[in-house]
Amino acid sequence: MTDNEFRKMALLLAGAVEGSHTGHADFRVGVLNTGKLKTRAKPAVFASLDSPREGSAMLRLPLDIQDRVITSRPDTFAAAKGQWGASGYTYVRLADVTTTEIRPLLHAAWLERSTKPSRLGEAAATAKTKKIGKKAKPATPASLASAAQRAKALEPGKGVKSIKRVPSA
């Protein structure tokens, strides 16, 4: 797999944008507006290129997935050192993987960062209020469930199956 293939796959994910951090291209997912409840206060990095060295990438994976990929292929995948690795940051040697192998991992990293509440924590996110007129009304379980359903619809393979192009006249 090449850097350009990785970049294209990352940017195909809903809301993904390319940025830069310490000289490396990174991919972030911004505020995912799920109705009135926003699940992230600022863009969050879910992947980066050439980190820690050229020809490699970093993914922010859920811990169970990180453990499985490192156990199955320790020569290709490695946890970052210290607290970063304990948080799910995983290095990948791009030359050793195919697009078919990396696609679900990239999606898992995107999903982990796009739907998790920010540093406020889940308790604070559910305790947020939304203003209706001059009164404040707490978020209800029904509104939180519908927000989760809308977020799930953004997953690849869900929602719109294909886009048909109409030839221009």
Chimera marker file (.cmm) of the C-alpha trace (Angstrom):
<marker_set name="trace">
<marker id="1" x="0.000" y="0.000" z="0.000" r="1" g="1" b="0" radius="0.5"/>
<marker id="2" x="1.232" y="3.506" z="-0.760" r="1" g="1" b="0" radius="0.5"/>
<marker id="3" x="0.867" y="6.797" z="1.079" r="1" g="1" b="0" radius="0.5"/>
<marker id="4" x="-1.505" y="8.091" z="-1.619" r="1" g="1" b="0" radius="0.5"/>
<marker id="5" x="-3.778" y="5.053" z="-1.343" r="1" g="1" b="0" radius="0.5"/>
<marker id="6" x="-3.922" y="5.506" z="2.434" r="1" g="1" b="0" radius="0.5"/>
<marker id="7" x="-4.630" y="9.238" z="2.031" r="1" g="1" b="0" radius="0.5"/>
<marker id="8" x="-7.481" y="8.614" z="-0.439" r="1" g="1" b="0" radius="0.5"/>
<marker id="9" x="-9.109" y="6.009" z="1.801" r="1" g="1" b="0" radius="0.5"/>
<marker id="10" x="-8.884" y="8.265" z="4.859" r="1" g="1" b="0" radius="0.5"/>
<marker id="11" x="-10.398" y="11.235" z="3.044" r="1" g="1" b="0" radius="0.5"/>
<marker id="12" x="-13.332" y="9.156" z="1.762" r="1" g="1" b="0" radius="0.5"/>
<marker id="13" x="-14.644" y="8.791" z="5.318" r="1" g="1" b="0" radius="0.5"/>
<marker id="14" x="-17.463" y="11.180" z="6.251" r="1" g="1" b="0" radius="0.5"/>
<marker id="15" x="-16.222" y="14.459" z="7.706" r="1" g="1" b="0" radius="0.5"/>
<marker id="16" x="-12.529" y="13.541" z="7.360" r="1" g="1" b="0" radius="0.5"/>
<marker id="17" x="-10.096" y="16.362" z="6.633" r="1" g="1" b="0" radius="0.5"/>
<marker id="18" x="-6.345" y="16.387" z="6.157" r="1" g="1" b="0" radius="0.5"/>
<marker id="19" x="-4.206" y="18.475" z="8.444" r="1" g="1" b="0" radius="0.5"/>
<marker id="20" x="-0.618" y="18.571" z="9.585" r="1" g="1" b="0" radius="0.5"/>
<marker id="21" x="1.011" y="17.973" z="12.936" r="1" g="1" b="0" radius="0.5"/>
<marker id="22" x="4.747" y="18.012" z="13.657" r="1" g="1" b="0" radius="0.5"/>
<marker id="23" x="5.503" y="17.752" z="9.944" r="1" g="1" b="0" radius="0.5"/>
<marker id="24" x="3.274" y="14.715" z="9.351" r="1" g="1" b="0" radius="0.5"/>
<marker id="25" x="0.038" y="14.608" z="7.379" r="1" g="1" b="0" radius="0.5"/>
<marker id="26" x="-2.795" y="13.683" z="9.692" r="1" g="1" b="0" radius="0.5"/>
<marker id="27" x="-6.459" y="12.932" z="9.205" r="1" g="1" b="0" radius="0.5"/>
<marker id="28" x="-9.052" y="14.376" z="11.529" r="1" g="1" b="0" radius="0.5"/>
<marker id="29" x="-12.740" y="14.127" z="11.984" r="1" g="1" b="0" radius="0.5"/>
<marker id="30" x="-14.362" y="17.342" z="13.097" r="1" g="1" b="0" radius="0.5"/>
<marker id="31" x="-17.503" y="18.088" z="14.994" r="1" g="1" b="0" radius="0.5"/>
<marker id="32" x="-20.030" y="15.416" z="14.129" r="1" g="1" b="0" radius="0.5"/>
<marker id="33" x="-23.289" y="17.312" z="14.339" r="1" g="1" b="0" radius="0.5"/>
<marker id="34" x="-25.917" y="14.732" z="15.197" r="1" g="1" b="0" radius="0.5"/>
<marker id="35" x="-28.909" y="16.993" z="15.508" r="1" g="1" b="0" radius="0.5"/>
<marker id="36" x="-28.711" y="19.333" z="18.474" r="1" g="1" b="0" radius="0.5"/>
<marker id="37" x="-26.098" y="17.248" z="20.302" r="1" g="1" b="0" radius="0.5"/>
<marker id="38" x="-22.532" y="17.643" z="19.079" r="1" g="1" b="0" radius="0.5"/>
<marker id="39" x="-20.314" y="14.756" z="20.098" r="1" g="1" b="0" radius="0.5"/>
<marker id="40" x="-16.912" y="16.380" z="19.683" r="1" g="1" b="0" radius="0.5"/>
<marker id="41" x="-15.762" y="19.852" z="20.591" r="1" g="1" b="0" radius="0.5"/>
<marker id="42" x="-12.787" y="19.983" z="18.227" r="1" g="1" b="0" radius="0.5"/>
<marker id="43" x="-11.347" y="17.891" z="15.385" r="1" g="1" b="0" radius="0.5"/>
<marker id="44" x="-9.696" y="14.672" z="16.534" r="1" g="1" b="0" radius="0.5"/>
<marker id="45" x="-6.868" y="12.802" z="14.808" r="1" g="1" b="0" radius="0.5"/>
<marker id="46" x="-7.790" y="9.257" z="13.812" r="1" g="1" b="0" radius="0.5"/>
<marker id="47" x="-4.813" y="8.518" z="11.528" r="1" g="1" b="0" radius="0.5"/>
<marker id="48" x="-1.560" y="10.003" z="10.260" r="1" g="1" b="0" radius="0.5"/>
<marker id="49" x="1.041" y="9.298" z="7.598" r="1" g="1" b="0" radius="0.5"/>
<marker id="50" x="4.809" y="8.861" z="7.917" r="1" g="1" b="0" radius="0.5"/>
<marker id="51" x="4.520" y="8.456" z="11.653" r="1" g="1" b="0" radius="0.5"/>
<marker id="52" x="6.943" y="7.543" z="13.188" r="1" g="1" b="0" radius="0.5"/>
<marker id="53" x="8.917" y="7.211" z="9.921" r="1" g="1" b="0" radius="0.5"/>
<marker id="54" x="8.388" y="7.304" z="6.161" r="1" g="1" b="0" radius="0.5"/>
<marker id="55" x="6.426" y="4.389" z="4.753" r="1" g="1" b="0" radius="0.5"/>
<marker id="56" x="4.370" y="3.942" z="7.898" r="1" g="1" b="0" radius="0.5"/>
<marker id="57" x="1.095" y="5.218" z="9.283" r="1" g="1" b="0" radius="0.5"/>
<marker id="58" x="-0.565" y="5.575" z="12.647" r="1" g="1" b="0" radius="0.5"/>
<marker id="59" x="-4.138" y="4.588" z="13.487" r="1" g="1" b="0" radius="0.5"/>
<marker id="60" x="-6.037" y="5.344" z="16.715" r="1" g="1" b="0" radius="0.5"/>
<marker id="61" x="-7.718" y="1.950" z="17.164" r="1" g="1" b="0" radius="0.5"/>
<marker id="62" x="-10.054" y="0.639" z="19.838" r="1" g="1" b="0" radius="0.5"/>
<marker id="63" x="-7.965" y="-1.361" z="22.319" r="1" g="1" b="0" radius="0.5"/>
<marker id="64" x="-9.503" y="-4.750" z="21.483" r="1" g="1" b="0" radius="0.5"/>
<marker id="65" x="-8.767" y="-4.309" z="17.773" r="1" g="1" b="0" radius="0.5"/>
<marker id="66" x="-5.264" y="-2.993" z="18.515" r="1" g="1" b="0" radius="0.5"/>
<marker id="67" x="-4.531" y="-6.087" z="20.585" r="1" g="1" b="0" radius="0.5"/>
<marker id="68" x="-5.774" y="-8.450" z="17.844" r="1" g="1" b="0" radius="0.5"/>
<marker id="69" x="-3.771" y="-6.895" z="14.998" r="1" g="1" b="0" radius="0.5"/>
<marker id="70" x="-0.548" y="-6.657" z="17.009" r="1" g="1" b="0" radius="0.5"/>
<marker id="71" x="-0.897" y="-10.263" z="18.169" r="1" g="1" b="0" radius="0.5"/>
<marker id="72" x="-1.628" y="-11.555" z="14.671" r="1" g="1" b="0" radius="0.5"/>
<marker id="73" x="1.128" y="-9.587" z="12.861" r="1" g="1" b="0" radius="0.5"/>
<marker id="74" x="3.740" y="-8.132" z="15.230" r="1" g="1" b="0" radius="0.5"/>
<marker id="75" x="6.160" y="-7.453" z="12.350" r="1" g="1" b="0" radius="0.5"/>
<marker id="76" x="3.601" y="-5.146" z="10.654" r="1" g="1" b="0" radius="0.5"/>
<marker id="77" x="1.732" y="-3.557" z="13.572" r="1" g="1" b="0" radius="0.5"/>
<marker id="78" x="3.157" y="-2.067" z="16.779" r="1" g="1" b="0" radius="0.5"/>
<marker id="79" x="1.699" y="-0.067" z="19.643" r="1" g="1" b="0" radius="0.5"/>
<marker id="80" x="3.128" y="3.395" z="20.190" r="1" g="1" b="0" radius="0.5"/>
<marker id="81" x="5.278" y="3.737" z="23.298" r="1" g="1" b="0" radius="0.5"/>
<marker id="82" x="3.900" y="4.677" z="26.691" r="1" g="1" b="0" radius="0.5"/>
<marker id="83" x="0.468" y="6.142" z="27.251" r="1" g="1" b="0" radius="0.5"/>
<marker id="84" x="-0.057" y="6.702" z="23.519" r="1" g="1" b="0" radius="0.5"/>
<marker id="85" x="0.037" y="2.971" z="22.844" r="1" g="1" b="0" radius="0.5"/>
<marker id="86" x="-2.132" y="2.285" z="25.878" r="1" g="1" b="0" radius="0.5"/>
<marker id="87" x="-4.699" y="4.664" z="24.342" r="1" g="1" b="0" radius="0.5"/>
<marker id="88" x="-4.852" y="2.718" z="21.071" r="1" g="1" b="0" radius="0.5"/>
<marker id="89" x="-2.270" y="4.493" z="18.903" r="1" g="1" b="0" radius="0.5"/>
<marker id="90" x="-0.930" y="1.813" z="16.569" r="1" g="1" b="0" radius="0.5"/>
<marker id="91" x="1.846" y="2.012" z="13.972" r="1" g="1" b="0" radius="0.5"/>
<marker id="92" x="1.474" y="0.214" z="10.624" r="1" g="1" b="0" radius="0.5"/>
<marker id="93" x="4.158" y="-0.529" z="8.021" r="1" g="1" b="0" radius="0.5"/>
<marker id="94" x="2.279" y="0.328" z="4.830" r="1" g="1" b="0" radius="0.5"/>
<marker id="95" x="4.436" y="-1.849" z="2.543" r="1" g="1" b="0" radius="0.5"/>
<marker id="96" x="3.238" y="-4.942" z="4.445" r="1" g="1" b="0" radius="0.5"/>
<marker id="97" x="-0.527" y="-4.359" z="4.161" r="1" g="1" b="0" radius="0.5"/>
<marker id="98" x="-3.076" y="-4.207" z="1.366" r="1" g="1" b="0" radius="0.5"/>
<marker id="99" x="-5.948" y="-1.790" z="0.945" r="1" g="1" b="0" radius="0.5"/>
<marker id="100" x="-8.343" y="-4.614" z="1.788" r="1" g="1" b="0" radius="0.5"/>
<marker id="101" x="-6.605" y="-5.192" z="5.123" r="1" g="1" b="0" radius="0.5"/>
<marker id="102" x="-6.291" y="-1.531" z="6.126" r="1" g="1" b="0" radius="0.5"/>
<marker id="103" x="-9.800" y="-0.359" z="5.117" r="1" g="1" b="0" radius="0.5"/>
<marker id="104" x="-11.659" y="-1.865" z="8.120" r="1" g="1" b="0" radius="0.5"/>
<marker id="105" x="-8.926" y="-0.675" z="10.495" r="1" g="1" b="0" radius="0.5"/>
<marker id="106" x="-9.108" y="2.852" z="9.113" r="1" g="1" b="0" radius="0.5"/>
<marker id="107" x="-12.886" y="2.765" z="9.457" r="1" g="1" b="0" radius="0.5"/>
<marker id="108" x="-12.601" y="1.549" z="13.070" r="1" g="1" b="0" radius="0.5"/>
<marker id="109" x="-10.190" y="4.402" z="13.866" r="1" g="1" b="0" radius="0.5"/>
<marker id="110" x="-12.509" y="6.956" z="12.237" r="1" g="1" b="0" radius="0.5"/>
<marker id="111" x="-15.541" y="5.568" z="14.062" r="1" g="1" b="0" radius="0.5"/>
<marker id="112" x="-13.721" y="5.576" z="17.414" r="1" g="1" b="0" radius="0.5"/>
<marker id="113" x="-12.855" y="9.271" z="17.054" r="1" g="1" b="0" radius="0.5"/>
<marker id="114" x="-16.008" y="10.552" z="15.328" r="1" g="1" b="0" radius="0.5"/>
<marker id="115" x="-18.622" y="9.215" z="17.716" r="1" g="1" b="0" radius="0.5"/>
<marker id="116" x="-16.924" y="9.372" z="21.122" r="1" g="1" b="0" radius="0.5"/>
<marker id="117" x="-17.630" y="12.418" z="23.251" r="1" g="1" b="0" radius="0.5"/>
<marker id="118" x="-14.725" y="14.781" z="23.757" r="1" g="1" b="0" radius="0.5"/>
<marker id="119" x="-12.712" y="15.140" z="26.961" r="1" g="1" b="0" radius="0.5"/>
<marker id="120" x="-15.848" y="16.156" z="28.817" r="1" g="1" b="0" radius="0.5"/>
<marker id="121" x="-16.748" y="12.481" z="29.113" r="1" g="1" b="0" radius="0.5"/>
<marker id="122" x="-20.021" y="10.743" z="28.419" r="1" g="1" b="0" radius="0.5"/>
<marker id="123" x="-21.657" y="11.883" z="31.667" r="1" g="1" b="0" radius="0.5"/>
<marker id="124" x="-21.077" y="15.529" z="30.809" r="1" g="1" b="0" radius="0.5"/>
<marker id="125" x="-22.264" y="15.011" z="27.221" r="1" g="1" b="0" radius="0.5"/>
<marker id="126" x="-25.541" y="13.491" z="28.356" r="1" g="1" b="0" radius="0.5"/>
<marker id="127" x="-25.981" y="16.188" z="30.990" r="1" g="1" b="0" radius="0.5"/>
<marker id="128" x="-25.674" y="18.988" z="28.415" r="1" g="1" b="0" radius="0.5"/>
<marker id="129" x="-28.798" y="20.982" z="27.892" r="1" g="1" b="0" radius="0.5"/>
<marker id="130" x="-30.301" y="22.299" z="24.715" r="1" g="1" b="0" radius="0.5"/>
<marker id="131" x="-32.059" y="25.627" z="24.657" r="1" g="1" b="0" radius="0.5"/>
<marker id="132" x="-35.598" y="25.856" z="23.421" r="1" g="1" b="0" radius="0.5"/>
<marker id="133" x="-36.745" y="29.448" z="23.511" r="1" g="1" b="0" radius="0.5"/>
<marker id="134" x="-35.748" y="30.873" z="26.895" r="1" g="1" b="0" radius="0.5"/>
<marker id="135" x="-35.993" y="27.587" z="28.793" r="1" g="1" b="0" radius="0.5"/>
<marker id="136" x="-33.240" y="24.970" z="28.968" r="1" g="1" b="0" radius="0.5"/>
<marker id="137" x="-34.295" y="21.375" z="28.489" r="1" g="1" b="0" radius="0.5"/>
<marker id="138" x="-32.023" y="18.392" z="29.310" r="1" g="1" b="0" radius="0.5"/>
<marker id="139" x="-31.153" y="15.908" z="26.569" r="1" g="1" b="0" radius="0.5"/>
<marker id="140" x="-33.517" y="12.930" z="26.676" r="1" g="1" b="0" radius="0.5"/>
<marker id="141" x="-32.608" y="9.268" z="26.122" r="1" g="1" b="0" radius="0.5"/>
<marker id="142" x="-34.720" y="9.332" z="22.946" r="1" g="1" b="0" radius="0.5"/>
<marker id="143" x="-32.774" y="12.284" z="21.494" r="1" g="1" b="0" radius="0.5"/>
<marker id="144" x="-29.459" y="10.615" z="22.373" r="1" g="1" b="0" radius="0.5"/>
<marker id="145" x="-30.590" y="7.342" z="20.756" r="1" g="1" b="0" radius="0.5"/>
<marker id="146" x="-31.623" y="9.109" z="17.547" r="1" g="1" b="0" radius="0.5"/>
<marker id="147" x="-28.246" y="10.906" z="17.501" r="1" g="1" b="0" radius="0.5"/>
<marker id="148" x="-26.501" y="7.529" z="17.774" r="1" g="1" b="0" radius="0.5"/>
<marker id="149" x="-28.622" y="6.199" z="14.902" r="1" g="1" b="0" radius="0.5"/>
<marker id="150" x="-27.692" y="9.166" z="12.700" r="1" g="1" b="0" radius="0.5"/>
<marker id="151" x="-24.010" y="8.653" z="13.521" r="1" g="1" b="0" radius="0.5"/>
<marker id="152" x="-24.295" y="4.960" z="12.640" r="1" g="1" b="0" radius="0.5"/>
<marker id="153" x="-25.826" y="5.879" z="9.265" r="1" g="1" b="0" radius="0.5"/>
<marker id="154" x="-22.529" y="7.587" z="8.368" r="1" g="1" b="0" radius="0.5"/>
<marker id="155" x="-20.652" y="4.288" z="8.522" r="1" g="1" b="0" radius="0.5"/>
<marker id="156" x="-19.452" y="2.971" z="5.143" r="1" g="1" b="0" radius="0.5"/>
<marker id="157" x="-21.891" y="0.435" z="3.765" r="1" g="1" b="0" radius="0.5"/>
<marker id="158" x="-24.828" y="2.079" z="5.540" r="1" g="1" b="0" radius="0.5"/>
<marker id="159" x="-27.212" y="4.711" z="4.259" r="1" g="1" b="0" radius="0.5"/>
<marker id="160" x="-26.622" y="5.638" z="0.600" r="1" g="1" b="0" radius="0.5"/>
<marker id="161" x="-25.472" y="2.546" z="-1.283" r="1" g="1" b="0" radius="0.5"/>
<marker id="162" x="-24.318" y="4.235" z="-4.490" r="1" g="1" b="0" radius="0.5"/>
<marker id="163" x="-24.448" y="7.493" z="-6.364" r="1" g="1" b="0" radius="0.5"/>
<marker id="164" x="-25.595" y="7.330" z="-9.958" r="1" g="1" b="0" radius="0.5"/>
<marker id="165" x="-24.121" y="9.938" z="-12.239" r="1" g="1" b="0" radius="0.5"/>
<marker id="166" x="-26.432" y="11.439" z="-14.785" r="1" g="1" b="0" radius="0.5"/>
<marker id="167" x="-24.691" y="12.303" z="-18.054" r="1" g="1" b="0" radius="0.5"/>
<marker id="168" x="-24.753" y="16.030" z="-18.682" r="1" g="1" b="0" radius="0.5"/>
<marker id="169" x="-26.627" y="17.188" z="-21.751" r="1" g="1" b="0" radius="0.5"/>
<link id1="1" id2="2" r="1" g="1" b="0" radius="0.2"/>
<link id1="2" id2="3" r="1" g="1" b="0" radius="0.2"/>
<link id1="3" id2="4" r="1" g="1" b="0" radius="0.2"/>
<link id1="4" id2="5" r="1" g="1" b="0" radius="0.2"/>
<link id1="5" id2="6" r="1" g="1" b="0" radius="0.2"/>
<link id1="6" id2="7" r="1" g="1" b="0" radius="0.2"/>
<link id1="7" id2="8" r="1" g="1" b="0" radius="0.2"/>
<link id1="8" id2="9" r="1" g="1" b="0" radius="0.2"/>
<link id1="9" id2="10" r="1" g="1" b="0" radius="0.2"/>
<link id1="10" id2="11" r="1" g="1" b="0" radius="0.2"/>
<link id1="11" id2="12" r="1" g="1" b="0" radius="0.2"/>
<link id1="12" id2="13" r="1" g="1" b="0" radius="0.2"/>
<link id1="13" id2="14" r="1" g="1" b="0" radius="0.2"/>
<link id1="14" id2="15" r="1" g="1" b="0" radius="0.2"/>
<link id1="15" id2="16" r="1" g="1" b="0" radius="0.2"/>
<link id1="16" id2="17" r="1" g="1" b="0" radius="0.2"/>
<link id1="17" id2="18" r="1" g="1" b="0" radius="0.2"/>
<link id1="18" id2="19" r="1" g="1" b="0" radius="0.2"/>
<link id1="19" id2="20" r="1" g="1" b="0" radius="0.2"/>
<link id1="20" id2="21" r="1" g="1" b="0" radius="0.2"/>
<link id1="21" id2="22" r="1" g="1" b="0" radius="0.2"/>
<link id1="22" id2="23" r="1" g="1" b="0" radius="0.2"/>
<link id1="23" id2="24" r="1" g="1" b="0" radius="0.2"/>
<link id1="24" id2="25" r="1" g="1" b="0" radius="0.2"/>
<link id1="25" id2="26" r="1" g="1" b="0" radius="0.2"/>
<link id1="26" id2="27" r="1" g="1" b="0" radius="0.2"/>
<link id1="27" id2="28" r="1" g="1" b="0" radius="0.2"/>
<link id1="28" id2="29" r="1" g="1" b="0" radius="0.2"/>
<link id1="29" id2="30" r="1" g="1" b="0" radius="0.2"/>
<link id1="30" id2="31" r="1" g="1" b="0" radius="0.2"/>
<link id1="31" id2="32" r="1" g="1" b="0" radius="0.2"/>
<link id1="32" id2="33" r="1" g="1" b="0" radius="0.2"/>
<link id1="33" id2="34" r="1" g="1" b="0" radius="0.2"/>
<link id1="34" id2="35" r="1" g="1" b="0" radius="0.2"/>
<link id1="35" id2="36" r="1" g="1" b="0" radius="0.2"/>
<link id1="36" id2="37" r="1" g="1" b="0" radius="0.2"/>
<link id1="37" id2="38" r="1" g="1" b="0" radius="0.2"/>
<link id1="38" id2="39" r="1" g="1" b="0" radius="0.2"/>
<link id1="39" id2="40" r="1" g="1" b="0" radius="0.2"/>
<link id1="40" id2="41" r="1" g="1" b="0" radius="0.2"/>
<link id1="41" id2="42" r="1" g="1" b="0" radius="0.2"/>
<link id1="42" id2="43" r="1" g="1" b="0" radius="0.2"/>
<link id1="43" id2="44" r="1" g="1" b="0" radius="0.2"/>
<link id1="44" id2="45" r="1" g="1" b="0" radius="0.2"/>
<link id1="45" id2="46" r="1" g="1" b="0" radius="0.2"/>
<link id1="46" id2="47" r="1" g="1" b="0" radius="0.2"/>
<link id1="47" id2="48" r="1" g="1" b="0" radius="0.2"/>
<link id1="48" id2="49" r="1" g="1" b="0" radius="0.2"/>
<link id1="49" id2="50" r="1" g="1" b="0" radius="0.2"/>
<link id1="50" id2="51" r="1" g="1" b="0" radius="0.2"/>
<link id1="51" id2="52" r="1" g="1" b="0" radius="0.2"/>
<link id1="52" id2="53" r="1" g="1" b="0" radius="0.2"/>
<link id1="53" id2="54" r="1" g="1" b="0" radius="0.2"/>
<link id1="54" id2="55" r="1" g="1" b="0" radius="0.2"/>
<link id1="55" id2="56" r="1" g="1" b="0" radius="0.2"/>
<link id1="56" id2="57" r="1" g="1" b="0" radius="0.2"/>
<link id1="57" id2="58" r="1" g="1" b="0" radius="0.2"/>
<link id1="58" id2="59" r="1" g="1" b="0" radius="0.2"/>
<link id1="59" id2="60" r="1" g="1" b="0" radius="0.2"/>
<link id1="60" id2="61" r="1" g="1" b="0" radius="0.2"/>
<link id1="61" id2="62" r="1" g="1" b="0" radius="0.2"/>
<link id1="62" id2="63" r="1" g="1" b="0" radius="0.2"/>
<link id1="63" id2="64" r="1" g="1" b="0" radius="0.2"/>
<link id1="64" id2="65" r="1" g="1" b="0" radius="0.2"/>
<link id1="65" id2="66" r="1" g="1" b="0" radius="0.2"/>
<link id1="66" id2="67" r="1" g="1" b="0" radius="0.2"/>
<link id1="67" id2="68" r="1" g="1" b="0" radius="0.2"/>
<link id1="68" id2="69" r="1" g="1" b="0" radius="0.2"/>
<link id1="69" id2="70" r="1" g="1" b="0" radius="0.2"/>
<link id1="70" id2="71" r="1" g="1" b="0" radius="0.2"/>
<link id1="71" id2="72" r="1" g="1" b="0" radius="0.2"/>
<link id1="72" id2="73" r="1" g="1" b="0" radius="0.2"/>
<link id1="73" id2="74" r="1" g="1" b="0" radius="0.2"/>
<link id1="74" id2="75" r="1" g="1" b="0" radius="0.2"/>
<link id1="75" id2="76" r="1" g="1" b="0" radius="0.2"/>
<link id1="76" id2="77" r="1" g="1" b="0" radius="0.2"/>
<link id1="77" id2="78" r="1" g="1" b="0" radius="0.2"/>
<link id1="78" id2="79" r="1" g="1" b="0" radius="0.2"/>
<link id1="79" id2="80" r="1" g="1" b="0" radius="0.2"/>
<link id1="80" id2="81" r="1" g="1" b="0" radius="0.2"/>
<link id1="81" id2="82" r="1" g="1" b="0" radius="0.2"/>
<link id1="82" id2="83" r="1" g="1" b="0" radius="0.2"/>
<link id1="83" id2="84" r="1" g="1" b="0" radius="0.2"/>
<link id1="84" id2="85" r="1" g="1" b="0" radius="0.2"/>
<link id1="85" id2="86" r="1" g="1" b="0" radius="0.2"/>
<link id1="86" id2="87" r="1" g="1" b="0" radius="0.2"/>
<link id1="87" id2="88" r="1" g="1" b="0" radius="0.2"/>
<link id1="88" id2="89" r="1" g="1" b="0" radius="0.2"/>
<link id1="89" id2="90" r="1" g="1" b="0" radius="0.2"/>
<link id1="90" id2="91" r="1" g="1" b="0" radius="0.2"/>
<link id1="91" id2="92" r="1" g="1" b="0" radius="0.2"/>
<link id1="92" id2="93" r="1" g="1" b="0" radius="0.2"/>
<link id1="93" id2="94" r="1" g="1" b="0" radius="0.2"/>
<link id1="94" id2="95" r="1" g="1" b="0" radius="0.2"/>
<link id1="95" id2="96" r="1" g="1" b="0" radius="0.2"/>
<link id1="96" id2="97" r="1" g="1" b="0" radius="0.2"/>
<link id1="97" id2="98" r="1" g="1" b="0" radius="0.2"/>
<link id1="98" id2="99" r="1" g="1" b="0" radius="0.2"/>
<link id1="99" id2="100" r="1" g="1" b="0" radius="0.2"/>
<link id1="100" id2="101" r="1" g="1" b="0" radius="0.2"/>
<link id1="101" id2="102" r="1" g="1" b="0" radius="0.2"/>
<link id1="102" id2="103" r="1" g="1" b="0" radius="0.2"/>
<link id1="103" id2="104" r="1" g="1" b="0" radius="0.2"/>
<link id1="104" id2="105" r="1" g="1" b="0" radius="0.2"/>
<link id1="105" id2="106" r="1" g="1" b="0" radius="0.2"/>
<link id1="106" id2="107" r="1" g="1" b="0" radius="0.2"/>
<link id1="107" id2="108" r="1" g="1" b="0" radius="0.2"/>
<link id1="108" id2="109" r="1" g="1" b="0" radius="0.2"/>
<link id1="109" id2="110" r="1" g="1" b="0" radius="0.2"/>
<link id1="110" id2="111" r="1" g="1" b="0" radius="0.2"/>
<link id1="111" id2="112" r="1" g="1" b="0" radius="0.2"/>
<link id1="112" id2="113" r="1" g="1" b="0" radius="0.2"/>
<link id1="113" id2="114" r="1" g="1" b="0" radius="0.2"/>
<link id1="114" id2="115" r="1" g="1" b="0" radius="0.2"/>
<link id1="115" id2="116" r="1" g="1" b="0" radius="0.2"/>
<link id1="116" id2="117" r="1" g="1" b="0" radius="0.2"/>
<link id1="117" id2="118" r="1" g="1" b="0" radius="0.2"/>
<link id1="118" id2="119" r="1" g="1" b="0" radius="0.2"/>
<link id1="119" id2="120" r="1" g="1" b="0" radius="0.2"/>
<link id1="120" id2="121" r="1" g="1" b="0" radius="0.2"/>
<link id1="121" id2="122" r="1" g="1" b="0" radius="0.2"/>
<link id1="122" id2="123" r="1" g="1" b="0" radius="0.2"/>
<link id1="123" id2="124" r="1" g="1" b="0" radius="0.2"/>
<link id1="124" id2="125" r="1" g="1" b="0" radius="0.2"/>
<link id1="125" id2="126" r="1" g="1" b="0" radius="0.2"/>
<link id1="126" id2="127" r="1" g="1" b="0" radius="0.2"/>
<link id1="127" id2="128" r="1" g="1" b="0" radius="0.2"/>
<link id1="128" id2="129" r="1" g="1" b="0" radius="0.2"/>
<link id1="129" id2="130" r="1" g="1" b="0" radius="0.2"/>
<link id1="130" id2="131" r="1" g="1" b="0" radius="0.2"/>
<link id1="131" id2="132" r="1" g="1" b="0" radius="0.2"/>
<link id1="132" id2="133" r="1" g="1" b="0" radius="0.2"/>
<link id1="133" id2="134" r="1" g="1" b="0" radius="0.2"/>
<link id1="134" id2="135" r="1" g="1" b="0" radius="0.2"/>
<link id1="135" id2="136" r="1" g="1" b="0" radius="0.2"/>
<link id1="136" id2="137" r="1" g="1" b="0" radius="0.2"/>
<link id1="137" id2="138" r="1" g="1" b="0" radius="0.2"/>
<link id1="138" id2="139" r="1" g="1" b="0" radius="0.2"/>
<link id1="139" id2="140" r="1" g="1" b="0" radius="0.2"/>
<link id1="140" id2="141" r="1" g="1" b="0" radius="0.2"/>
<link id1="141" id2="142" r="1" g="1" b="0" radius="0.2"/>
<link id1="142" id2="143" r="1" g="1" b="0" radius="0.2"/>
<link id1="143" id2="144" r="1" g="1" b="0" radius="0.2"/>
<link id1="144" id2="145" r="1" g="1" b="0" radius="0.2"/>
<link id1="145" id2="146" r="1" g="1" b="0" radius="0.2"/>
<link id1="146" id2="147" r="1" g="1" b="0" radius="0.2"/>
<link id1="147" id2="148" r="1" g="1" b="0" radius="0.2"/>
<link id1="148" id2="149" r="1" g="1" b="0" radius="0.2"/>
<link id1="149" id2="150" r="1" g="1" b="0" radius="0.2"/>
<link id1="150" id2="151" r="1" g="1" b="0" radius="0.2"/>
<link id1="151" id2="152" r="1" g="1" b="0" radius="0.2"/>
<link id1="152" id2="153" r="1" g="1" b="0" radius="0.2"/>
<link id1="153" id2="154" r="1" g="1" b="0" radius="0.2"/>
<link id1="154" id2="155" r="1" g="1" b="0" radius="0.2"/>
<link id1="155" id2="156" r="1" g="1" b="0" radius="0.2"/>
<link id1="156" id2="157" r="1" g="1" b="0" radius="0.2"/>
<link id1="157" id2="158" r="1" g="1" b="0" radius="0.2"/>
<link id1="158" id2="159" r="1" g="1" b="0" radius="0.2"/>
<link id1="159" id2="160" r="1" g="1" b="0" radius="0.2"/>
<link id1="160" id2="161" r="1" g="1" b="0" radius="0.2"/>
<link id1="161" id2="162" r="1" g="1" b="0" radius="0.2"/>
<link id1="162" id2="163" r="1" g="1" b="0" radius="0.2"/>
<link id1="163" id2="164" r="1" g="1" b="0" radius="0.2"/>
<link id1="164" id2="165" r="1" g="1" b="0" radius="0.2"/>
<link id1="165" id2="166" r="1" g="1" b="0" radius="0.2"/>
<link id1="166" id2="167" r="1" g="1" b="0" radius="0.2"/>
<link id1="167" id2="168" r="1" g="1" b="0" radius="0.2"/>
<link id1="168" id2="169" r="1" g="1" b="0" radius="0.2"/>
</marker_set>
